[in-house]
Amino acid sequence: MYKEVTTKYPLLLVHGLFGFDRIGNAEMFHAIPQALEKAGCRVHVPALSGVHDNETRGEQLIDQIERFLRRTGYLKVNLIGHSQGALTSRYAAALRPDIVASVTSVSGPNRGSEVADRVRRALTPGEMPEAVASRMTAGFAHFLALLSGNSDLPQDPVQALDALTTEGVAVFNRKYSQGLPSTWGGEGAERVNGVHYYSWSGCIDGSLFSEGRNALDPLHLALRSYALLFEKETASNDGLVGRFSSHLGKVIRSDYPMDHVDSINQSAGLVRKQVDPVKLYVEHAGLLFSKGL
């Protein structure tokens, strides 16, 4: 049983790459909305393109926020973005601070993803491997969008990839720097233009033999293999995002014993034992409540 807490503004959970709200019984944020609602929060998961650049997804998010506010009568929302959802949320807050109370980055590539860098180097722009990979990825994204009832959303894998590289995010950061730390591994401003900024994330910790049942999770095994692609944050990453790359605003913690999908309680909340991801969201709602948000 989690502590009861009711935030002043609703919580919008913003998904990242290949994200969705629900497909059948499968949720992107597994069991998290229900726990937050049980604690007393109003929760909504916006429908965004599964693969596209940060600005396109950000415009979609702004549109969804505006419609949500008109429908519910609230004045602002708290954005909690996982992975690319953090960049999407940052864009929305930078352009519309009047309707965003806070942005929380969960495992967000706020300085880019080294895995995206390696994939980008492997796919020469305009050549056959990139075109084939783009068609396959777009097809999969359209399939997920169809299953989730959002088949009208545009998908662009190449723009999504470019938007997640270190270079692509650097360009993004020059335009939307709110909450970004000025030093590598440091913290950023907690409040900018009336918007509060927070972040938390995890790192793959120890050997595979120390993972217990988590060692049998195919998603965890994949992320452990991706972790080998890192060249800068080799010892501190979650398989897709480096520890210090994830920092934004007030850093709650950036070394929880979690991989990239553990932070949204996947695979279906059945594997991870060292930390309770759902509890982290409820505790964060408590922090937002304490700040009057």
C-alpha positions, 0 to 999 in steps of 0.5 A: 500500500503506497502513501496517499497523495493528491497533486494539485495538477494532473500527472501526464505520463509521456512515453518514449520510442515505440511507446503507447498507452495500452494495447489490450492488457499491455501497458507501456507504464505497467501498473503505474497509472493505477498506483498513482490514481489509487494514491489520489492523483489524476493521471493521463497518458497522451498518444504520441508518435512512436518514432519521430523527432522531439519537436514533432512529438512535442507539438503533439504533446502541447495539443494533447495538453491543451485538449486535456485542460479544456476537457478537465478544467485544470490550469496546468499539468505535471509531465513525467517523461520516460526516455525520449518522452523527457525531451518531448516534455522539455519541448512542451515546457519550453514553448508553453510554460504557462500550462506546464507545472513541472517536467520530470525526466525518467531515464531521459537522454538529455545529452543524447544516447551513445547507442543511438550514436552507434546505430547512426554511424552504422547506417549511412544516410541515404544508402540501402541499409538505412532505407531498409531499416527505416521501412522496417522500423516505420512498419513496426511503429505503424503496427503498434499505433494501429493496435493502440488505436492511434494509426493516424499518427505520423512515424519517421524512424530516421528523424527519431534516430537523429533526434536521439544522437548526442549531436542531435540532442546537442542541437535540441539543447541549444534551443531548449536548455531549461533545467539542463546542467551547465556541467557534466554530471551536475544538476540544473536549475530546479525552477525555470520560467515557473516550471520545476525540473527533476530527473531520476534514472538507473544503471545496470549494476553488477554481473548477470549472475547477480541479477537473479530472475532478472537474468532470464528477462530477454529485455534485460539481456538485450539492454546488457548487450547494448551497454557494451556499445557505450564509449563514454559512460561505459560503467554507468548506463542503463543499456540505452542512456548514460547516467550523467546524460540523464541529469536534468534539473534537481536530480533525485537519483541517477543510479537506481539498480534498474535498466532502461525499461525497469524504470517503466516497470517492465517486463510486466513488473515480474522481474525486478526485485531490488527496487520498486519502480511503481513506488518511485512514481508514487514517491515522486508524486509526493515530492510534487505535492510538497512543492504545491504542484 
